[in-house]
Amino acid sequence: MKQTALQQLIAWGDEKLKNEPMKHLSFAEVIDKAEELLEVEREQIEDAYTMGSYDMADKKFNPSQYYQVTYETNN
């Protein structure tokens, strides 16, 4: 299942802390990673817009359904 850019940031932080439990992530490290993920977020927004355009014609998904089908995880 895909992850949103924010879910990817959280997973990255969790993985960093799991691999190095004594290390504390700095705010600067988190900001740097978030900036890296801005491109992912842009692509996700463009994909959602495109899917919305198609779905409006076919009446397939409402926004909540699109999110659930595309990003919902079993956490």
WOUR-V307541 format. One line per field, one symbol per residue. ss: DSSP state (@ for helix, = for strand, . for the rest). phi: phi as a letter, one per 20 degrees, with the letter a starting at -180 (. if undefined). A space follows every 10 residues. Layout:
ss=???
phi=???
//
This chain:
ss=....@@@@@@ @@@@@@@@@. ......@@@@ @@@@@@.@@@ @@@@@@@@@@ @@@@@@@@.. ..@@@@@@@@ @....
phi=.fcfgfffff fffffgfffc feedfegfff fgffffefff fgffffffff fffffffelf cegffgfffe cgddf
//
